[in-house]
């Protein structure tokens, strides 16, 4: 939040969990409605969705992950492009069962 209580950046969160039975669960979240919409569009928006999915698969092939990114323009509900602007934070689950930081760009977050 800014000094006047305004949201400086809208965050999008994508969580992918692979269950033992072979089922993949995708949880989408975000700040306000546009953050949640941005998470959905990040994975489902045509060619960009395919690139974003391939990017996340490259970071954690066939594994659990949590990715947090900022929407570049919250008013126009732009679809995040993870190949152009890396996520703010990516956590992946290791073989011991705990999440570890794979990518940390949080210093770039305008709320810092």
KAVEN-V79956 format. One line per field, one symbol per residue. ss: DSSP state (~ for helix, > for strand, _ for the rest). burial: b if it has 9 or more other ideal C-beta (glycine too) atoms within 8 Angstrom, else e. A space follows every 10 residues. Layout:
BEGIN
ss = ???
burial = ???
END
This chain:
BEGIN
ss = __________ >>>>>>>>__ ___>>>>>>> _~~~~~~~~~ ~~~~_~~~~~ ~~~~~~~~~_ ____>>>>>> __________ ________>> >>>_____>> >>>>_~~~__ __
burial = eeeeeebebb bbbbbbebee eeeebebbbb ebebbbbbbb bbbebeebbe bbbebbbebb eeebbbbbbb beebeebebb bbeeeebbbb bbbeeeeebe ebbebeeebe ee
END
